Amino acid sequence: MGYPANVQISESRETPPAPFATIPFSRDPDFVNRGDILDQIGQRCSEPAARVALVGLGGVGKSQLAIEFAHRVAAWQPDTWVFWVHAGTQARVEEGFRMIADAIKLPGRNQPKADIPQLVYSWLSKERNGRWIMILDSADDHDVFYTLTSSDERTGRPFATYLPQSRNGSVVITTRNKDLAFRLTGRYQNIIKVRPMAQTDALALLEKKLGPFPDTDVAADLGPTAGWRRVERDSHNLANIV
């Protein structure tokens, strides 16, 4: 039996799930802490409507820090939602918002003309829905958040406006773009610079991966430390970028 064109079929009611984490990466058992960066993220995210950005050159470990932080929140704060959004392109951000809508079983998300970003924004903005943290990973392109595409069918709003600033939520951003980090977080004080791994940390990571080295001078020329030396040289030349 068909339905008249002006009749909208209602969705079956779904039971909202308990908070959980949507982290697409497993926790690294060999993770090496980088000073107090994780503590800084946690302290800032404990504030209402917090936003914090990890800024640094590619390959310095911004995403790895975010992964570890996300897993710690999931383990230590089980009543907190953790949402991971790949932010390299607008399509990936939209996909991430769709995944959030599916994860929380958001009513109306499967309607043909559903405005998924707006639905997710509204849900995240309501304190009764609980505490949440969103990770925007690899948010390097300003246009993803502040430029509309010709195919954009939303209400003329850039994607940045769909990131809530509600008391029950925090946004953590990883980016190489300091200007974008400032614009998304609103304050330079909300930016944490991630520099190349210190030699002692690099050696600790190498030892975790490969076991103890009898000669640390030999170890200093291998693996992460070699990368540390290369990135340190590059960061010296590009210091003004970050």
Contacts in CASP RR format, 6 or more apart in sequence:
PFRMAT RR
TARGET T0000
AUTHOR 0000-0000-0000
METHOD contacts of the structure
MODEL  1
MGYPANVQISESRETPPAPFATIPFSRDPDFVNRGDILDQIGQRCSEPAA
RVALVGLGGVGKSQLAIEFAHRVAAWQPDTWVFWVHAGTQARVEEGFRMI
ADAIKLPGRNQPKADIPQLVYSWLSKERNGRWIMILDSADDHDVFYTLTS
SDERTGRPFATYLPQSRNGSVVITTRNKDLAFRLTGRYQNIIKVRPMAQT
DALALLEKKLGPFPDTDVAADLGPTAGWRRVERDSHNLANIV
3 9 0 8 1.000
8 111 0 8 1.000
11 107 0 8 1.000
11 108 0 8 1.000
11 110 0 8 1.000
11 111 0 8 1.000
13 107 0 8 1.000
14 105 0 8 1.000
14 107 0 8 1.000
15 105 0 8 1.000
16 104 0 8 1.000
16 105 0 8 1.000
17 103 0 8 1.000
17 104 0 8 1.000
17 105 0 8 1.000
19 78 0 8 1.000
19 79 0 8 1.000
19 80 0 8 1.000
19 81 0 8 1.000
19 130 0 8 1.000
19 131 0 8 1.000
19 132 0 8 1.000
20 74 0 8 1.000
20 81 0 8 1.000
20 82 0 8 1.000
20 103 0 8 1.000
21 70 0 8 1.000
21 71 0 8 1.000
21 73 0 8 1.000
21 74 0 8 1.000
21 81 0 8 1.000
21 82 0 8 1.000
21 84 0 8 1.000
22 82 0 8 1.000
22 83 0 8 1.000
22 84 0 8 1.000
22 99 0 8 1.000
22 100 0 8 1.000
22 103 0 8 1.000
23 67 0 8 1.000
23 70 0 8 1.000
23 71 0 8 1.000
23 74 0 8 1.000
23 82 0 8 1.000
23 84 0 8 1.000
23 135 0 8 1.000
24 84 0 8 1.000
25 67 0 8 1.000
25 84 0 8 1.000
27 67 0 8 1.000
27 68 0 8 1.000
27 71 0 8 1.000
28 64 0 8 1.000
28 67 0 8 1.000
28 68 0 8 1.000
30 205 0 8 1.000
30 208 0 8 1.000
30 209 0 8 1.000
31 64 0 8 1.000
31 68 0 8 1.000
32 197 0 8 1.000
32 201 0 8 1.000
32 204 0 8 1.000
32 205 0 8 1.000
32 208 0 8 1.000
33 201 0 8 1.000
34 61 0 8 1.000
34 65 0 8 1.000
34 194 0 8 1.000
34 197 0 8 1.000
34 198 0 8 1.000
34 201 0 8 1.000
35 201 0 8 1.000
37 54 0 8 1.000
37 65 0 8 1.000
37 192 0 8 1.000
37 194 0 8 1.000
38 65 0 8 1.000
38 68 0 8 1.000
38 69 0 8 1.000
38 72 0 8 1.000
40 52 0 8 1.000
40 192 0 8 1.000
41 52 0 8 1.000
41 54 0 8 1.000
41 65 0 8 1.000
41 69 0 8 1.000
41 172 0 8 1.000
41 192 0 8 1.000
42 69 0 8 1.000
44 50 0 8 1.000
44 52 0 8 1.000
44 170 0 8 1.000
44 190 0 8 1.000
45 52 0 8 1.000
45 133 0 8 1.000
45 170 0 8 1.000
45 172 0 8 1.000
47 170 0 8 1.000
48 167 0 8 1.000
48 168 0 8 1.000
48 169 0 8 1.000
49 165 0 8 1.000
49 166 0 8 1.000
49 167 0 8 1.000
49 169 0 8 1.000
49 170 0 8 1.000
50 169 0 8 1.000
50 170 0 8 1.000
50 171 0 8 1.000
50 190 0 8 1.000
51 165 0 8 1.000
51 170 0 8 1.000
51 171 0 8 1.000
51 172 0 8 1.000
51 173 0 8 1.000
51 184 0 8 1.000
51 185 0 8 1.000
51 186 0 8 1.000
51 190 0 8 1.000
52 170 0 8 1.000
52 171 0 8 1.000
52 172 0 8 1.000
52 173 0 8 1.000
52 185 0 8 1.000
52 190 0 8 1.000
52 191 0 8 1.000
52 192 0 8 1.000
53 172 0 8 1.000
53 173 0 8 1.000
53 174 0 8 1.000
53 175 0 8 1.000
53 181 0 8 1.000
53 182 0 8 1.000
53 184 0 8 1.000
53 185 0 8 1.000
53 190 0 8 1.000
53 191 0 8 1.000
53 192 0 8 1.000
54 62 0 8 1.000
54 65 0 8 1.000
54 66 0 8 1.000
54 172 0 8 1.000
54 173 0 8 1.000
54 174 0 8 1.000
54 175 0 8 1.000
54 192 0 8 1.000
54 194 0 8 1.000
55 62 0 8 1.000
55 175 0 8 1.000
55 176 0 8 1.000
55 177 0 8 1.000
55 178 0 8 1.000
55 181 0 8 1.000
55 191 0 8 1.000
55 192 0 8 1.000
55 193 0 8 1.000
55 194 0 8 1.000
55 242 0 8 1.000
56 62 0 8 1.000
56 175 0 8 1.000
56 176 0 8 1.000
56 193 0 8 1.000
56 194 0 8 1.000
56 195 0 8 1.000
56 242 0 8 1.000
57 176 0 8 1.000
57 196 0 8 1.000
57 231 0 8 1.000
57 234 0 8 1.000
57 235 0 8 1.000
57 238 0 8 1.000
57 241 0 8 1.000
57 242 0 8 1.000
58 176 0 8 1.000
59 231 0 8 1.000
60 194 0 8 1.000
60 195 0 8 1.000
60 196 0 8 1.000
60 197 0 8 1.000
60 231 0 8 1.000
60 235 0 8 1.000
61 194 0 8 1.000
61 197 0 8 1.000
62 174 0 8 1.000
62 175 0 8 1.000
62 194 0 8 1.000
63 137 0 8 1.000
63 138 0 8 1.000
63 174 0 8 1.000
65 174 0 8 1.000
65 194 0 8 1.000
66 135 0 8 1.000
66 137 0 8 1.000
66 172 0 8 1.000
66 174 0 8 1.000
69 135 0 8 1.000
69 172 0 8 1.000
70 82 0 8 1.000
70 84 0 8 1.000
70 133 0 8 1.000
70 135 0 8 1.000
70 172 0 8 1.000
73 80 0 8 1.000
73 82 0 8 1.000
73 133 0 8 1.000
74 80 0 8 1.000
74 82 0 8 1.000
77 131 0 8 1.000
79 130 0 8 1.000
79 131 0 8 1.000
80 130 0 8 1.000
80 131 0 8 1.000
80 132 0 8 1.000
80 133 0 8 1.000
81 104 0 8 1.000
81 130 0 8 1.000
81 131 0 8 1.000
81 132 0 8 1.000
81 133 0 8 1.000
82 132 0 8 1.000
82 133 0 8 1.000
82 135 0 8 1.000
83 96 0 8 1.000
83 99 0 8 1.000
83 100 0 8 1.000
83 103 0 8 1.000
83 132 0 8 1.000
83 133 0 8 1.000
83 134 0 8 1.000
83 135 0 8 1.000
84 134 0 8 1.000
84 135 0 8 1.000
84 137 0 8 1.000
85 92 0 8 1.000
85 93 0 8 1.000
85 96 0 8 1.000
85 97 0 8 1.000
85 99 0 8 1.000
85 100 0 8 1.000
85 134 0 8 1.000
85 135 0 8 1.000
85 136 0 8 1.000
85 137 0 8 1.000
86 92 0 8 1.000
86 93 0 8 1.000
86 95 0 8 1.000
86 96 0 8 1.000
86 137 0 8 1.000
86 138 0 8 1.000
87 93 0 8 1.000
87 136 0 8 1.000
87 137 0 8 1.000
87 138 0 8 1.000
87 139 0 8 1.000
87 144 0 8 1.000
87 145 0 8 1.000
87 173 0 8 1.000
88 137 0 8 1.000
88 138 0 8 1.000
88 139 0 8 1.000
88 140 0 8 1.000
88 141 0 8 1.000
88 144 0 8 1.000
89 141 0 8 1.000
89 144 0 8 1.000
90 143 0 8 1.000
90 144 0 8 1.000
90 149 0 8 1.000
90 159 0 8 1.000
93 136 0 8 1.000
93 144 0 8 1.000
93 145 0 8 1.000
93 159 0 8 1.000
94 116 0 8 1.000
94 117 0 8 1.000
97 116 0 8 1.000
97 117 0 8 1.000
97 120 0 8 1.000
97 162 0 8 1.000
98 109 0 8 1.000
98 116 0 8 1.000
100 106 0 8 1.000
100 120 0 8 1.000
101 109 0 8 1.000
101 116 0 8 1.000
101 119 0 8 1.000
101 120 0 8 1.000
102 109 0 8 1.000
104 123 0 8 1.000
104 129 0 8 1.000
106 119 0 8 1.000
106 120 0 8 1.000
106 123 0 8 1.000
108 114 0 8 1.000
108 119 0 8 1.000
109 116 0 8 1.000
109 119 0 8 1.000
115 154 0 8 1.000
115 155 0 8 1.000
117 154 0 8 1.000
117 159 0 8 1.000
117 162 0 8 1.000
118 154 0 8 1.000
118 155 0 8 1.000
118 162 0 8 1.000
120 162 0 8 1.000
121 162 0 8 1.000
121 163 0 8 1.000
121 164 0 8 1.000
123 129 0 8 1.000
124 132 0 8 1.000
124 134 0 8 1.000
124 164 0 8 1.000
124 166 0 8 1.000
124 168 0 8 1.000
124 169 0 8 1.000
125 164 0 8 1.000
125 166 0 8 1.000
126 166 0 8 1.000
126 168 0 8 1.000
127 166 0 8 1.000
127 167 0 8 1.000
127 168 0 8 1.000
129 168 0 8 1.000
130 168 0 8 1.000
131 168 0 8 1.000
131 169 0 8 1.000
132 168 0 8 1.000
132 169 0 8 1.000
132 170 0 8 1.000
133 169 0 8 1.000
133 170 0 8 1.000
133 171 0 8 1.000
133 172 0 8 1.000
134 163 0 8 1.000
134 169 0 8 1.000
134 170 0 8 1.000
134 171 0 8 1.000
134 172 0 8 1.000
135 172 0 8 1.000
135 173 0 8 1.000
135 174 0 8 1.000
136 163 0 8 1.000
136 171 0 8 1.000
136 172 0 8 1.000
136 173 0 8 1.000
136 174 0 8 1.000
136 184 0 8 1.000
137 174 0 8 1.000
138 174 0 8 1.000
138 175 0 8 1.000
139 145 0 8 1.000
139 173 0 8 1.000
139 174 0 8 1.000
139 175 0 8 1.000
139 177 0 8 1.000
139 180 0 8 1.000
139 184 0 8 1.000
140 175 0 8 1.000
140 176 0 8 1.000
140 177 0 8 1.000
140 180 0 8 1.000
141 177 0 8 1.000
141 180 0 8 1.000
142 177 0 8 1.000
142 179 0 8 1.000
142 180 0 8 1.000
142 183 0 8 1.000
144 159 0 8 1.000
145 158 0 8 1.000
145 159 0 8 1.000
145 160 0 8 1.000
145 180 0 8 1.000
145 183 0 8 1.000
145 184 0 8 1.000
146 158 0 8 1.000
146 159 0 8 1.000
146 160 0 8 1.000
146 183 0 8 1.000
147 158 0 8 1.000
148 156 0 8 1.000
148 158 0 8 1.000
160 183 0 8 1.000
160 184 0 8 1.000
163 171 0 8 1.000
163 184 0 8 1.000
171 184 0 8 1.000
171 185 0 8 1.000
173 181 0 8 1.000
173 184 0 8 1.000
173 185 0 8 1.000
175 181 0 8 1.000
176 241 0 8 1.000
176 242 0 8 1.000
178 191 0 8 1.000
178 241 0 8 1.000
178 242 0 8 1.000
181 190 0 8 1.000
181 191 0 8 1.000
182 188 0 8 1.000
182 191 0 8 1.000
185 191 0 8 1.000
193 242 0 8 1.000
195 235 0 8 1.000
196 227 0 8 1.000
196 228 0 8 1.000
196 231 0 8 1.000
196 232 0 8 1.000
196 235 0 8 1.000
197 205 0 8 1.000
197 224 0 8 1.000
197 228 0 8 1.000
197 231 0 8 1.000
198 228 0 8 1.000
199 220 0 8 1.000
199 225 0 8 1.000
199 228 0 8 1.000
202 223 0 8 1.000
202 224 0 8 1.000
202 225 0 8 1.000
202 227 0 8 1.000
202 228 0 8 1.000
203 213 0 8 1.000
203 216 0 8 1.000
203 219 0 8 1.000
203 220 0 8 1.000
203 224 0 8 1.000
203 225 0 8 1.000
205 224 0 8 1.000
206 213 0 8 1.000
206 219 0 8 1.000
206 222 0 8 1.000
206 223 0 8 1.000
206 224 0 8 1.000
206 225 0 8 1.000
207 213 0 8 1.000
207 219 0 8 1.000
213 219 0 8 1.000
219 225 0 8 1.000
235 242 0 8 1.000
END
